[in-house]
Amino acid sequence: MWTSGDAPFDPRRIPRGPYDRRRIPRRLCGLTTGVVRVTTVMYVTVIATESLSKRFPRVTALDRLSVDVGPGVTGLVGANGAGKSTLIKILLGLSPATEGRAEVLGLDVATKGAAIRERVGYMPEHDCLPPDVSATEFVVHMARMSGLPPTAARERTADTLRHVGLYEERYRPIGGYSTGMKQRVKLAQALVHDPQLVFLDEPTNGLDPVGRDEMLGLIRRVHTDFGISVLVTSHLLGELERTCDHVVVIDGGKLLRASSTTDFTQTTTTLAIEVTDTDEHPDGTRAVRDALHARGVTVENGGGLPGAGHVLLLTAQGEETYDLVRDVIADLGLGLVRMEQRRHHISEVFRNSETSTSSDEQRKEAAGHGG
């Protein structure tokens, strides 16, 4: 398990421990808090915090954070400096909390840090890979540091590098890798010892859109193919919306919301309508809006939706609203591109929340402490 952060690579800093899969039971347990109800199967938790705080001289990185995280792929979302990296360091047993407590896989982070790191994989945000060794050499070394015997380490390394798409490039020095390839090496070393849980800190940093999509696909497969639970941090909300089963939103070290992704993106009663233009109505959108207004229906422009400026939003009162819209569009002789119920976006949690009080200055200072 790799915990060197952005410091130079130093094998002596890697915790050692005997690798015996039979010795590590596949169990999911944790604290039970009254703050957030776990929304996962059987209400078990892999991570639980109670009133967890971390204070630095001039900033509070975590402020009485209480949350349960269940199995699956969980997104930890927040702006830079919101406390995401600080939380991971505490959960790994690498940084003591100022107050409160936390458990990972049923183990207390304050007293069982080494045992947690045996069972958990960690992909750090910053690039700290040794440039003069190959991916195979590095991942084998990390597997050996996690307790795998030599033969098992080599076999697991080959399998893991194949899984992350680096098998053909496995003997090249890491220093010649692209940013995307380096991110895959970091993911491979987090998985090579077959952990029960992996922490992925901003795994799509520096990647282009294609690279981000490929990385998100790999992250999803970590759970679906191997049954490994994932906690992935990001400040890009759309990534988590597509990838995660559950989302935990923090801002200024405080919990804004924690629930399943489907709860975040639940369907609303708002109807989104998009129409075509015609020679008779060169602005079809305006023609529909005026016709609906004339029938007493309040209509708004669909700012923020795909095709914004050509989308209208209105509240669906029932089936009669669908019939009315259909009749209006038919009477105008326009083509209907789409008519669908709108879904919430995770970004609305930040726009609508009244609990977010941290300033940009606080976020920047927290980021300087690894928040």
Backbone hydrogen bonds, N-H to C=O, Kabsch-Sander energy under -0.5 kcal/mol:
donor,donor_aa,acceptor,acceptor_aa,energy
3,T,1,M,-0.5
7,A,4,S,-2.2
13,R,10,D,-2.2
14,I,11,P,-1.7
19,Y,147,G,-1.4
20,D,18,P,-0.7
23,R,20,D,-1.6
24,I,20,D,-0.7
24,I,21,R,-1.0
27,R,25,P,-1.7
29,C,27,R,-0.5
33,T,31,L,-0.5
43,Y,40,T,-2.2
44,V,41,V,-1.2
46,V,69,V,-3.4
47,I,69,V,-1.9
48,A,103,E,-2.3
49,T,67,V,-2.5
50,E,101,R,-2.8
52,L,65,L,-2.4
53,S,99,E,-2.5
54,K,62,L,-1.9
56,F,59,V,-3.4
61,A,54,K,-2.0
61,A,59,V,-0.7
62,L,54,K,-1.6
63,D,253,G,-2.6
64,R,62,L,-0.5
65,L,52,L,-2.9
66,S,64,R,-0.5
67,V,49,T,-1.0
69,V,47,I,-3.2
74,T,72,G,-0.6
74,T,230,V,-3.0
75,G,246,H,-2.9
76,L,232,V,-3.0
77,V,75,G,-0.7
77,V,248,V,-2.6
78,G,234,S,-1.2
82,A,79,A,-2.1
83,G,371,G,-2.5
84,K,371,G,-1.4
87,L,83,G,-2.1
88,I,84,K,-1.9
89,K,85,S,-2.3
90,I,86,T,-1.9
91,L,87,L,-2.5
92,L,88,I,-1.9
93,G,90,I,-1.4
94,L,89,K,-2.5
95,S,89,K,-1.1
98,T,53,S,-2.3
99,E,53,S,-1.4
101,R,50,E,-1.9
103,E,48,A,-2.7
104,V,107,L,-2.4
105,L,46,V,-3.3
106,G,29,C,-0.6
107,L,104,V,-1.9
109,V,102,A,-2.1
111,T,108,D,-0.7
112,K,108,D,-2.6
116,I,112,K,-2.3
117,R,113,G,-2.3
118,E,114,A,-1.2
119,R,115,A,-0.9
119,R,116,I,-0.8
120,V,116,I,-0.9
121,G,197,L,-2.7
123,M,199,F,-3.0
128,C,126,H,-0.7
133,V,130,P,-0.9
135,A,172,R,-0.9
136,T,170,R,-2.3
138,F,134,S,-2.4
139,V,135,A,-2.8
140,V,136,T,-2.5
141,H,137,E,-2.2
142,M,138,F,-2.4
143,A,139,V,-2.3
144,R,140,V,-2.6
145,M,141,H,-2.4
146,S,142,M,-1.0
147,G,144,R,-1.6
148,L,143,A,-2.1
153,A,149,P,-2.8
154,R,150,P,-2.1
155,E,151,T,-2.3
156,R,152,A,-2.9
157,T,153,A,-2.2
158,A,154,R,-2.3
159,D,155,E,-2.2
160,T,156,R,-2.7
161,L,157,T,-2.8
162,R,158,A,-1.8
163,H,159,D,-2.1
164,V,160,T,-2.0
165,G,162,R,-0.9
166,L,161,L,-3.1
167,Y,161,L,-0.7
169,E,166,L,-0.5
170,R,167,Y,-1.0
172,R,169,E,-1.4
174,I,133,V,-3.0
175,G,131,P,-2.5
176,G,173,P,-1.6
177,Y,174,I,-2.3
182,K,178,S,-2.3
183,Q,179,T,-2.2
184,R,180,G,-1.5
185,V,181,M,-1.9
186,K,182,K,-2.2
187,L,183,Q,-1.9
188,A,184,R,-2.6
189,Q,185,V,-2.4
190,A,186,K,-1.1
191,L,187,L,-1.0
191,L,188,A,-0.8
192,V,188,A,-1.7
194,D,191,L,-2.3
196,Q,119,R,-2.6
197,L,119,R,-1.2
198,V,229,S,-2.1
199,F,121,G,-3.1
200,L,198,V,-0.6
200,L,231,L,-2.8
201,D,123,M,-2.6
201,D,199,F,-0.6
202,E,200,L,-0.8
202,E,233,T,-0.7
205,N,202,E,-1.6
207,L,204,T,-1.9
212,R,208,D,-2.7
213,D,209,P,-2.2
214,E,210,V,-2.2
215,M,211,G,-2.4
216,L,212,R,-2.7
217,G,213,D,-2.0
218,L,214,E,-2.0
219,I,215,M,-2.4
220,R,216,L,-2.1
221,R,217,G,-1.9
222,V,218,L,-1.5
223,H,219,I,-0.8
223,H,220,R,-0.7
224,T,220,R,-2.2
225,D,221,R,-2.6
226,F,221,R,-0.8
226,F,222,V,-0.6
227,G,223,H,-2.0
228,I,222,V,-1.6
229,S,196,Q,-1.9
230,V,72,G,-2.8
231,L,198,V,-2.6
232,V,74,T,-2.6
232,V,230,V,-0.5
233,T,200,L,-2.7
234,S,76,L,-1.8
237,L,235,H,-0.8
239,E,236,L,-0.7
240,L,236,L,-1.1
241,E,237,L,-1.9
242,R,238,G,-1.4
243,T,239,E,-1.4
244,C,240,L,-2.3
245,D,73,V,-2.8
246,H,73,V,-1.7
247,V,259,S,-2.8
248,V,75,G,-3.4
249,V,257,R,-3.2
250,I,77,V,-2.4
250,I,248,V,-0.5
251,D,254,K,-2.3
253,G,82,A,-1.7
254,K,251,D,-1.7
256,L,249,V,-3.2
257,R,249,V,-1.4
259,S,247,V,-2.0
261,T,245,D,-2.6
263,D,260,S,-0.5
264,F,260,S,-1.6
265,T,261,T,-2.4
266,Q,263,D,-0.9
268,T,342,R,-2.6
271,L,314,L,-3.8
272,A,340,E,-3.4
273,I,312,L,-2.6
274,E,338,R,-2.3
275,V,310,H,-0.6
276,T,335,G,-2.5
278,T,281,H,-2.2
287,A,283,D,-2.0
288,V,284,G,-2.4
289,R,285,T,-2.3
290,D,286,R,-2.7
291,A,287,A,-2.1
292,L,288,V,-2.5
293,H,289,R,-2.5
294,A,290,D,-2.1
295,R,291,A,-0.7
295,R,292,L,-0.7
296,G,293,H,-2.1
297,V,292,L,-2.5
298,T,296,G,-0.5
300,E,313,L,-2.7
302,G,311,V,-2.9
303,G,301,N,-1.6
305,L,302,G,-1.6
308,A,305,L,-1.4
310,H,307,G,-2.4
312,L,273,I,-2.8
313,L,300,E,-3.2
314,L,271,L,-1.8
316,A,269,T,-3.0
317,Q,315,T,-0.7
321,T,318,G,-1.3
322,Y,318,G,-0.9
323,D,319,E,-2.0
324,L,320,E,-2.4
325,V,321,T,-2.5
326,R,322,Y,-2.4
327,D,323,D,-2.4
328,V,324,L,-2.5
329,I,325,V,-2.4
330,A,326,R,-2.3
331,D,327,D,-2.7
332,L,328,V,-1.7
333,G,329,I,-0.6
333,G,330,A,-0.8
334,L,329,I,-2.1
337,V,274,E,-2.4
337,V,335,G,-0.7
338,R,274,E,-1.6
340,E,272,A,-2.1
342,R,270,T,-3.1
344,H,266,Q,-1.6
348,E,345,H,-1.9
349,V,346,I,-2.0
350,F,346,I,-0.5
350,F,347,S,-0.8
351,R,347,S,-1.6
352,N,348,E,-2.7
353,S,349,V,-1.4
357,T,355,T,-0.7
363,R,359,S,-2.1
364,K,360,D,-2.4
365,E,361,E,-2.0
366,A,362,Q,-2.6
367,A,363,R,-2.5
368,G,364,K,-1.5
369,H,365,E,-0.7
369,H,366,A,-1.0
370,G,367,A,-1.7
371,G,366,A,-2.6
